[in-house]
Amino acid sequence: MDAVEYLSSEEDFRAWFQLRANLRKNFDDICGDTFCEGDYSNIETVVFRCSVGQRSGVLGQCLWVFGGSYEHIDAESGAITTQARTWACTSPLVPGTTMAALLKALSGPEPMDAPLPGTSTTLYDGLIDCL
């Protein structure tokens, strides 16, 4: 089930939505110096979603989806052409990671750099090969 359907307390909902907001801000803060160089210089976070086992609370997968485009303006005609692209980046979770552990581990203002539960790997590390 989707993480939002799994969460049951107001505190967990707030933590989940704060995590997603912090991920967006954290990515925007580092994008220009890292992933947003080259043709697709305007990469944006679309959504961060996780699947969760209804009874166990164990995460099945977390996916961070991004979109970006490259535009070219013809100087004579003013016509704009674009190439758009999306990326679906799988988060490097350790099997058995629970939703509660993920929310706790990534609760700070810079969740991209926080170690994922049970590992020293970060969400940033998971984006390197994807973007």
C-alpha positions as CSV (number, residue, x, y, z in Angstrom):
1,M,0.0,0.0,0.0
2,D,1.0,3.6,-0.4
3,A,2.8,5.2,2.6
4,V,0.0,7.8,3.0
5,E,-2.6,5.0,3.3
6,Y,-0.4,3.2,5.8
7,L,0.2,6.1,8.2
8,S,-2.4,6.3,11.0
9,S,-1.4,9.1,13.4
10,E,-1.4,12.8,12.8
11,E,2.3,12.8,14.0
12,D,3.3,10.3,11.3
13,F,1.4,12.2,8.6
14,R,3.2,15.4,9.6
15,A,6.5,13.6,9.6
16,W,5.9,12.1,6.2
17,F,4.9,15.4,4.6
18,Q,7.7,17.3,6.3
19,L,10.2,14.7,5.0
20,R,8.9,15.1,1.4
21,A,9.1,18.9,1.7
22,N,12.6,18.7,3.2
23,L,13.7,16.4,0.3
24,R,12.4,18.8,-2.2
25,K,14.2,21.8,-0.6
26,N,17.4,19.7,0.0
27,F,17.5,18.6,-3.6
28,D,16.9,22.2,-4.9
29,D,19.7,23.5,-2.7
30,I,22.3,21.1,-4.2
31,C,21.0,20.6,-7.7
32,G,22.9,23.3,-9.4
33,D,26.2,22.1,-8.2
34,T,25.6,18.4,-8.8
35,F,22.8,16.7,-10.8
36,C,21.6,19.8,-12.7
37,E,24.7,20.4,-14.7
38,G,24.6,19.6,-18.4
39,D,21.7,19.3,-20.8
40,Y,19.0,18.9,-18.2
41,S,19.8,21.8,-15.9
42,N,16.3,22.3,-14.5
43,I,15.6,18.9,-12.9
44,E,12.7,19.1,-10.4
45,T,11.4,16.7,-7.8
46,V,8.0,15.3,-8.9
47,V,7.3,13.0,-6.0
48,F,8.8,10.7,-3.4
49,R,6.7,7.7,-2.8
50,C,7.0,4.5,-0.8
51,S,5.1,1.2,-0.7
52,V,4.6,-0.3,2.8
53,G,3.4,-3.7,3.9
54,Q,0.0,-3.1,5.5
55,R,0.5,-5.3,8.6
56,S,4.3,-5.3,8.9
57,G,5.1,-1.7,8.2
58,V,8.1,-2.9,6.2
59,L,8.9,-0.8,3.1
60,G,8.7,-2.6,-0.2
61,Q,10.3,0.2,-2.2
62,C,10.8,3.9,-2.2
63,L,11.0,5.8,-5.5
64,W,12.0,9.4,-6.1
65,V,10.7,10.7,-9.4
66,F,12.2,13.7,-11.2
67,G,11.5,15.6,-14.3
68,G,13.6,17.9,-16.4
69,S,13.8,19.4,-19.8
70,Y,16.1,21.0,-22.3
71,E,14.9,23.9,-24.4
72,H,16.2,25.6,-27.5
73,I,15.0,28.9,-28.8
74,D,15.4,29.6,-32.5
75,A,16.7,33.1,-32.7
76,E,15.1,33.9,-36.1
77,S,11.7,32.4,-35.6
78,G,11.3,32.5,-31.8
79,A,10.2,28.9,-31.9
80,I,11.0,26.8,-28.9
81,T,11.8,23.1,-29.1
82,T,12.1,21.0,-26.0
83,Q,13.3,17.6,-24.9
84,A,11.7,16.4,-21.7
85,R,12.8,13.5,-19.6
86,T,11.8,11.8,-16.3
87,W,13.8,9.7,-13.9
88,A,12.5,7.2,-11.4
89,C,15.2,6.6,-8.8
90,T,14.9,3.6,-6.5
91,S,16.1,4.4,-3.0
92,P,18.8,2.1,-1.6
93,L,16.9,0.6,1.3
94,V,18.1,-2.3,3.4
95,P,15.5,-5.2,3.2
96,G,13.3,-5.1,6.3
97,T,13.4,-1.3,6.7
98,T,10.2,-0.1,8.4
99,M,8.3,3.1,7.7
100,A,8.8,4.1,11.3
101,A,12.6,3.7,11.0
102,L,12.7,5.7,7.7
103,L,10.7,8.6,9.2
104,K,13.0,8.7,12.2
105,A,16.3,8.4,10.2
106,L,15.3,11.1,7.8
107,S,13.6,13.5,10.2
108,G,16.2,16.3,10.0
109,P,16.4,19.3,7.7
110,E,18.8,17.5,5.3
111,P,17.4,14.1,4.7
112,M,19.4,13.5,1.5
113,D,22.6,13.2,3.6
114,A,21.2,11.2,6.5
115,P,22.2,7.5,6.6
116,L,19.3,5.2,5.7
117,P,18.3,2.8,8.5
118,G,20.7,-0.1,8.9
119,T,23.3,1.3,6.5
120,S,25.7,4.2,5.9
121,T,24.2,4.8,2.5
122,T,22.1,7.9,1.8
123,L,19.4,8.9,-0.6
124,Y,22.0,11.2,-2.2
125,D,24.1,8.0,-2.9
126,G,21.1,6.4,-4.6
127,L,20.7,9.3,-7.0
128,I,24.3,9.3,-8.3
129,D,23.8,6.4,-10.7
130,C,20.2,7.4,-11.5
131,L,20.5,11.1,-12.4
